[in-house]
Amino acid sequence: MVINTFKFGFYSFVGIWLFLVPMVIGGESGMLLGHIKSHIVERYDDIVKIVTAGFAVVTIFGTILGMKRKTFNDKVLDGFFVSSKFVAGIRILGALILILITYNFLPESLSRVVADEATGLMMIDELLPTILVTFFLEVMLIPLLTSFGLVEFIGTLIAPYMRKLFKVPGYAAIDALASFVGDGTIGIVVTDQQYEKGYYTQKEAAIIATSFSLVGISFAIMMADLLRLSHIFGYFYGTIIVCTILTGVVISRMPLKKFKDRYYKEGKAPNESDTSMNYAIRLASDVAGKTKATKVLKDSFIKVLTIYVTFTPVIMLVGTIGLVLADKTNFFQIVTAPMVPFLEFIGFEREIAQYMAPSMIIGITDMWLPAVFIKDCPSELARFVIGGLTFSQLIYFSETGIILMNSKIGFNFFDVMKIFFLRSIVAFPMIYAAGLFMLKIGLLAN
């Protein structure tokens, strides 16, 4: 027991130190993981691009082979390369575009549209290297926070509040924490698995998947850096947490009629009656004792490969399309034109409102794009509001939207769109109010 408790404490301490403790290195303040990420991206950028292109080649040939064979009779390979024809087509197209843009194989007329510095080349040079390095570091190191008892420890202590606030079982606290410190896609997968085991009803699973499975803290560090908000990261992420909790409270009380109070199958939910500190430590120690570091490393590495093979081409395709629509057309300006007078009415100058309006809805395609749209905006308040709103919207089709639609919970395209706009409407006033407060006390500039 003592050894297991030490194991729980040691791994949790290292995880907290890496992910949550700000440090000043080279005159820059940030989380240690953020410093490591920046060093790798800046020093090994060319190598990262070669690796990215290499995985794109693997995606193309592996997915084509998967379409022909239907199965490899191997769980890992099936996860990499076997999918529906629609998803396979998206992956192949995204990987092909990645390779063509990286090595400048496109004809000049097409290259001017999809491969200049504001579209595909931005994805290749600025966004993908940062995303891929962050994914590698996060997925490989996040088990320090999620696999050695810390999630169970905190989850046990806050479990009594989950049913009161969100109408879900206390055990959902573990899903919520896994999302906050890890990754939203992992949170959705965990929720889907728990639903299949019979731990949640369909309605509970829908609430958990659309209320807690937000992008984790390491991605928030990247977003804050891109939006030039790193100096107030604690306030930025604190606002996201508070807004997420309050939005979850609202969403959980809405009439989600499609999702029923019925179980996928009969299952035995974990014990949630004991929420004492002693039980929390004992549970965390038991988890740490049963966790083998070698297996965690192996599983994490497979997750990294899965992301590189399956998600990266989708991010490339959706991101490039979004940037082309944004830079080469007036699509988002036309669609969001009615929002500009509203933003002016609540206090933003017209120029700032024109920056903000497209950024408020483009997140439906990919989470990076709102930050790309707003990063050059002179208003710090506007960048803060859009950054916070982007996290709170949850749904973006390059990742979480697709995973939700592929889950057993029962989401379709229109459900996902509905949740996106619903969360946007609920979250925006709270984030704007927080931004105005920080503006008033001098933490933000207008």
Backbone hydrogen bonds, N-H to C=O, Kabsch-Sander energy under -0.5 kcal/mol:
donor,donor_aa,acceptor,acceptor_aa,energy
5,T,1,M,-2.6
6,F,2,V,-2.5
7,K,3,I,-2.5
8,F,4,N,-2.5
9,G,5,T,-2.6
10,F,6,F,-3.2
11,Y,7,K,-2.2
12,S,8,F,-1.9
13,F,9,G,-2.3
14,V,10,F,-2.3
15,G,11,Y,-2.3
16,I,12,S,-2.7
17,W,13,F,-2.5
18,L,14,V,-2.1
19,F,15,G,-2.6
20,L,16,I,-2.6
21,V,16,I,-0.9
23,M,30,G,-3.5
25,I,23,M,-0.6
25,I,28,E,-2.5
28,E,25,I,-1.6
30,G,23,M,-2.2
32,L,17,W,-0.5
32,L,21,V,-0.8
33,L,18,L,-1.9
34,G,31,M,-0.5
35,H,31,M,-1.9
36,I,32,L,-2.3
37,K,33,L,-2.4
38,S,34,G,-2.4
39,H,35,H,-2.2
40,I,36,I,-2.2
41,V,37,K,-2.6
42,E,38,S,-2.5
43,R,39,H,-2.2
44,Y,40,I,-2.7
48,V,44,Y,-2.3
49,K,45,D,-2.0
50,I,46,D,-2.0
51,V,47,I,-2.6
52,T,48,V,-2.4
53,A,49,K,-2.4
54,G,50,I,-2.4
55,F,51,V,-2.2
56,A,52,T,-1.7
57,V,53,A,-1.9
58,V,54,G,-1.9
59,T,55,F,-2.5
60,I,56,A,-2.2
61,F,57,V,-2.2
62,G,58,V,-2.7
63,T,59,T,-2.5
64,I,60,I,-2.1
65,L,61,F,-2.2
66,G,62,G,-2.3
67,M,63,T,-2.1
68,K,64,I,-1.5
69,R,65,L,-2.7
70,K,66,G,-2.2
71,T,69,R,-1.0
78,D,74,D,-2.8
79,G,75,K,-1.9
80,F,76,V,-1.7
81,F,77,L,-2.7
82,V,78,D,-2.1
83,S,81,F,-0.5
88,A,84,S,-2.8
89,G,85,K,-2.4
90,I,86,F,-1.9
91,R,87,V,-2.5
92,I,88,A,-2.6
93,L,89,G,-2.5
94,G,90,I,-2.7
95,A,91,R,-2.5
96,L,92,I,-2.5
97,I,93,L,-2.5
98,L,94,G,-2.1
99,I,95,A,-2.1
100,L,96,L,-2.6
101,I,97,I,-2.5
102,T,98,L,-2.3
103,Y,99,I,-2.2
104,N,101,I,-0.9
105,F,100,L,-2.7
106,L,100,L,-0.6
111,S,107,P,-2.9
112,R,108,E,-2.0
113,V,110,L,-1.0
114,V,110,L,-2.5
115,A,111,S,-2.1
119,T,116,D,-1.5
120,G,114,V,-0.8
121,L,116,D,-1.4
122,M,116,D,-0.8
122,M,119,T,-0.5
123,M,119,T,-1.6
124,I,120,G,-2.2
125,D,121,L,-3.1
126,E,122,M,-2.4
127,L,122,M,-1.9
128,L,123,M,-3.2
130,T,126,E,-0.7
131,I,127,L,-2.7
132,L,128,L,-3.2
133,V,129,P,-2.2
134,T,130,T,-2.2
135,F,131,I,-2.8
136,F,132,L,-2.2
137,L,133,V,-2.5
138,E,134,T,-3.2
139,V,135,F,-2.8
140,M,136,F,-2.1
141,L,137,L,-1.9
142,I,138,E,-2.9
144,L,141,L,-2.0
145,L,142,I,-1.9
146,T,142,I,-1.6
147,S,143,P,-2.7
148,F,143,P,-0.5
151,V,145,L,-0.7
153,F,149,G,-2.6
154,I,150,L,-2.6
155,G,151,V,-2.9
156,T,152,E,-2.3
157,L,153,F,-1.4
158,I,154,I,-1.9
159,A,155,G,-1.0
161,Y,158,I,-1.6
162,M,158,I,-0.6
162,M,159,A,-1.4
163,R,159,A,-0.7
164,K,160,P,-0.6
165,L,161,Y,-2.5
166,F,162,M,-2.7
167,K,163,R,-1.2
168,V,162,M,-0.9
172,A,169,P,-1.7
173,A,170,G,-2.2
174,I,171,Y,-1.6
175,D,171,Y,-0.7
176,A,172,A,-2.4
177,L,173,A,-2.4
178,A,174,I,-2.4
179,S,175,D,-1.7
180,F,176,A,-2.1
181,V,177,L,-2.6
182,G,178,A,-1.2
183,D,178,A,-0.6
187,G,183,D,-2.0
188,I,184,G,-2.1
189,V,185,T,-2.2
190,V,186,I,-2.7
191,T,187,G,-2.3
192,D,188,I,-2.7
193,Q,189,V,-2.3
194,Q,190,V,-2.5
195,Y,191,T,-2.3
196,E,192,D,-2.2
197,K,193,Q,-1.6
198,G,194,Q,-0.6
198,G,195,Y,-1.0
199,Y,194,Q,-2.6
200,Y,194,Q,-0.6
202,Q,262,R,-2.4
203,K,260,K,-2.0
205,A,201,T,-2.6
206,A,202,Q,-2.2
207,I,203,K,-2.2
208,I,204,E,-2.6
209,A,205,A,-2.7
210,T,206,A,-1.5
211,S,207,I,-0.6
211,S,208,I,-0.8
212,F,208,I,-2.2
213,S,208,I,-0.8
214,L,212,F,-2.8
217,I,180,F,-1.7
220,A,216,G,-1.6
221,I,217,I,-1.9
222,M,218,S,-1.5
223,M,219,F,-2.6
224,A,220,A,-2.7
225,D,221,I,-2.0
226,L,222,M,-2.4
227,L,223,M,-2.2
228,R,225,D,-1.1
229,L,224,A,-3.4
230,S,224,A,-0.6
232,I,229,L,-1.7
233,F,230,S,-1.6
236,F,232,I,-2.5
237,Y,233,F,-3.2
238,G,234,G,-2.0
239,T,235,Y,-2.2
240,I,236,F,-1.7
241,I,237,Y,-2.3
242,V,238,G,-2.4
243,C,239,T,-2.8
244,T,240,I,-2.5
245,I,241,I,-2.3
246,L,242,V,-2.4
247,T,243,C,-2.8
248,G,244,T,-2.5
249,V,245,I,-1.9
250,V,246,L,-1.9
251,I,247,T,-3.0
252,S,248,G,-2.4
253,R,249,V,-0.5
253,R,250,V,-1.2
254,M,251,I,-1.7
256,L,254,M,-1.9
257,K,255,P,-2.1
259,F,256,L,-1.1
260,K,258,K,-0.6
262,R,260,K,-1.7
264,Y,195,Y,-0.6
264,Y,200,Y,-0.6
267,G,198,G,-0.6
269,A,267,G,-0.7
275,T,273,S,-0.7
280,A,276,S,-2.3
281,I,277,M,-2.5
282,R,278,N,-2.4
283,L,279,Y,-3.1
284,A,280,A,-2.4
285,S,281,I,-2.6
286,D,282,R,-2.3
287,V,283,L,-2.3
288,A,284,A,-2.5
289,G,285,S,-2.4
290,K,286,D,-1.7
291,T,287,V,-1.1
293,A,291,T,-0.6
296,V,292,K,-2.3
297,L,293,A,-2.5
298,K,294,T,-2.3
299,D,295,K,-2.9
300,S,296,V,-2.5
301,F,297,L,-2.4
302,I,298,K,-2.1
303,K,299,D,-2.0
304,V,300,S,-2.2
305,L,301,F,-2.4
306,T,302,I,-2.4
307,I,303,K,-2.3
308,Y,304,V,-2.5
309,V,305,L,-2.5
310,T,306,T,-2.9
311,F,306,T,-0.7
311,F,307,I,-1.3
312,T,307,I,-2.1
314,V,310,T,-0.5
315,I,311,F,-2.8
316,M,312,T,-2.5
317,L,313,P,-2.6
318,V,314,V,-2.8
319,G,315,I,-2.5
320,T,316,M,-2.3
321,I,317,L,-2.5
322,G,318,V,-2.5
323,L,319,G,-2.4
324,V,320,T,-2.7
325,L,321,I,-2.6
326,A,322,G,-1.9
327,D,323,L,-3.1
328,K,324,V,-2.7
329,T,324,V,-0.5
329,T,325,L,-0.7
331,F,325,L,-0.6
334,I,330,N,-2.8
335,V,331,F,-2.6
336,T,332,F,-2.2
337,A,333,Q,-0.5
337,A,334,I,-0.8
339,M,336,T,-1.9
340,V,336,T,-0.7
340,V,337,A,-1.3
342,F,338,P,-0.7
343,L,339,M,-2.3
344,E,340,V,-2.4
345,F,341,P,-2.5
346,I,342,F,-1.7
347,G,344,E,-1.4
348,F,343,L,-2.3
353,A,349,E,-2.8
354,Q,350,R,-2.2
355,Y,351,E,-1.1
356,M,352,I,-2.3
357,A,353,A,-2.7
359,S,355,Y,-0.8
360,M,356,M,-1.2
360,M,357,A,-1.0
361,I,358,P,-1.3
362,I,358,P,-2.0
364,I,361,I,-1.8
365,T,362,I,-1.9
366,D,362,I,-1.1
369,L,366,D,-0.7
371,A,367,M,-0.5
372,V,368,W,-1.8
373,F,369,L,-2.5
374,I,370,P,-2.1
375,K,371,A,-1.7
377,C,374,I,-2.0
380,E,378,P,-0.7
380,E,445,A,-0.8
381,L,445,A,-1.5
383,R,379,S,-1.9
384,F,380,E,-2.2
385,V,381,L,-2.4
386,I,382,A,-2.5
387,G,383,R,-2.3
388,G,384,F,-2.5
389,L,385,V,-2.5
390,T,386,I,-2.5
391,F,387,G,-1.5
392,S,388,G,-1.8
393,Q,389,L,-1.8
394,L,390,T,-0.7
394,L,391,F,-0.7
395,I,393,Q,-2.7
397,F,364,I,-2.8
398,S,365,T,-1.2
399,E,396,Y,-2.1
401,G,396,Y,-1.8
403,I,399,E,-2.3
404,L,400,T,-2.6
405,M,401,G,-2.0
406,N,402,I,-1.5
407,S,403,I,-0.7
407,S,404,L,-0.9
410,G,407,S,-0.5
411,F,404,L,-0.7
416,V,412,N,-2.1
417,M,413,F,-2.2
418,K,414,F,-2.4
419,I,415,D,-2.3
420,F,416,V,-2.1
421,F,417,M,-2.2
422,L,418,K,-2.4
423,R,419,I,-2.8
424,S,420,F,-1.9
425,I,421,F,-2.3
426,V,422,L,-2.0
427,A,423,R,-2.7
428,F,424,S,-2.2
430,M,426,V,-0.5
431,I,427,A,-2.2
432,Y,428,F,-2.7
433,A,429,P,-2.2
434,A,430,M,-2.1
435,G,431,I,-2.4
436,L,432,Y,-2.5
437,F,433,A,-2.1
438,M,434,A,-2.2
439,L,435,G,-2.2
440,K,436,L,-2.3
441,I,437,F,-1.8
442,G,439,L,-0.8
443,L,438,M,-2.4
444,L,438,M,-1.3
